[in-house]
């Protein structure tokens, strides 16, 4: 199998060579930049790329032409999805023929459609970033990869050839049922290759919940790596994946409009390695456009150094996190809280830790669960289970998190549906409205 993998990799890189090695060149740069021991190397490269981006945006977009006299990133405004969506033409560079660009579209967790354009260099950098960070989880390009997410109903000939060449096996998250999970495992058990996985946290949780109900673990194939995307992983899923698949999952922070923003270190290290070869990351106050210091949690605002088709300068991702510098001046996230609309606050307005949902596990074996903040002091705990829990004990404990004056209601539900994005939110805030 190693020989087949080697041939597959050679074909992939040969095809890249025929195009002038755009991905290989970007991968070499990414590796040299992110693996560099000297932080001055990254800083100098970023400063050069940033200056080029700002000059390009000012000269070629209607929105940024008003900032001709501006020389520093700090003088640019923070922008968000709503502003860009409503003024996409003004944010799009006039130097690109849009038919040569890739249109990246997503509804995300909000259900609101959002699209931008990406130039070829940006697309190639995204591919290189994916290859680099995937390699840090033991995945090698061309290896057997089961990719669980939303997929189109049909693939065209070019897409099918690309998937087969890269040995990617798509599995639609909306078609993930107990029967299809059994079929997938049976099929993979016959494989002589080690298997790699990538997909939504909710998909792996569903697989593990199904395996919990079986008398024994049916998995006999070897798992090489698992990368979870798009959602913050909970304690149950992390431990269950290790139990059934034999490897720790690596959590990746990414989105469709940008690419790989950060990825968790391997093993038990909870830190997220920031991809500062592609982005400049800033943390802003949750409620006002005020930049915060390292160690403070706030909105994650990024500047994409490679998207010249739709320049994203100080783009509010809608996510919340805490950023630090390590001893080598490399930035990392110590916490990723998910989207601001997925955060819950106590009765005094203080942020509740994001993985508080893990505290529910000791009260029963739930298929799914969800915390919803309905009002300033009103909270719902939705449980998908047929067995009633000790509600008094649960409410008593969660009052220590939300406040003794909290009104907590326990609801028994038949299911918690996936969003249109294919993800499931464990925490929902219906009280604090966000942009």
Steps between C-alpha positions, in 0.01 A plus 500: 500500500796730565602462136152597379502804730841602369377476139187699587707775662735517201204543264350776718826695511573434131168659406586794723837529324327522163322812630825657620500345851269764657394275789846355561652849511237618747548185710876556515440860607241400760728233647800733514290777653312303765791274592745790524663527841563871446181703538663789310468296179121476536470863606698632202305287252167604650593868495593478133185308407281730709636814337440350157144399596407843639637681194314260272170542686524880498583511130252243368187494720228760538465443874865554592582783259409748776803381699764629259681695773500205741827313552426275797266206553383663824342781296274264303144428620373167629259346249256211533295261288196725483697797368684294242189310389304822448789668316682211333564693179675777694722247678594316179820599319460636147823334384359147490272340244252329731469200269862418587427515874341249734176607666499383862147486642377402843200541727707418807329472837276799437313360201568826313662448157844658463730496197839640404741449211845343531782550249709202385792581729266501800353164395849353464603635840190343655593165346857531629376593849271197505784269398739650756265488798363158403855365505527613862223254586682211322298526179690482172362626172363212294419286804150354542288786635136471607366856488167556679331832424235643268564380145316578175248244380708439188862552397609599152769301319783729610391486865474120494848467349645736760343308789621165368852627437527645850338186647225703666180311581212746553224422748210743535426598859126508427513136391673386818261249657553191714472284189745706294743509794490119513549480123794741514674308779445167321651644183799653680567177689581341163757766416870417517583869532510703818197731506496877555190699590397862473158638586262686728513432873127421496566225245759328719276540803217329314729213399625456856148513648403221261806296599408550868180305437678199349618204712858540375710729285464381137799702374795285395664737248798711601434872540792727419352843571176682577452873444182665625387821333251787529383429855661504842553144621341396829655274762272204425585494130872546559518207742259280302697546178817391682315201647356370172754613240817480707628851422441841652304730268673821394269802499533747214370857498408592145226655292400493136569865425856494634644150542709346778531763773640283780537137601543328832834350589506121520431299814366664812634848418188722491669790318417593141792581271408815306564507126677833494653417162161592350335728754558778746282435803372764742267466799233766554260575783172309478285812478715781359778538243778517755807283457587281799830380640630144496323282755161673472205328334318682225396500136741340255579752225727396215668651199536255212839562339424304182147580388547778248170440317290593806745653748400413857669757720419489871218257433290409805465122474212494748702267721641561847835389640803579715844551342846474658866499392723205588865524605604522133251780428274267304130585540252238617140482620459368853122500460260500209148576616323461167266758357383790711140391443593160650615650830297500819526754782411476867233717660756775563615507138826308546607250234441136595782257402426347157520133598258524789285254302749230601352528852176348370658163419502372857119528520428242231581347166353759265480470123531879478480801727482875467510805727290800396500844659147633453524816709725689739431241771314232302666180376379179337681165518383285209568127536444233237436199721217267595611481864420782740792650686540630853377845402537650847869408522565617145329835557678544832841446338433722200384782726858509629605580142216728391415662834278410793230729356496309170177342376593163349260271316579142397334386174489149354517513121493245218804649332711809444508565125810583301534851365491559126880498519495139617617589850326483835517771767535382858459853634254755362442856612155630412524797735818689412466606139813544287580646160 
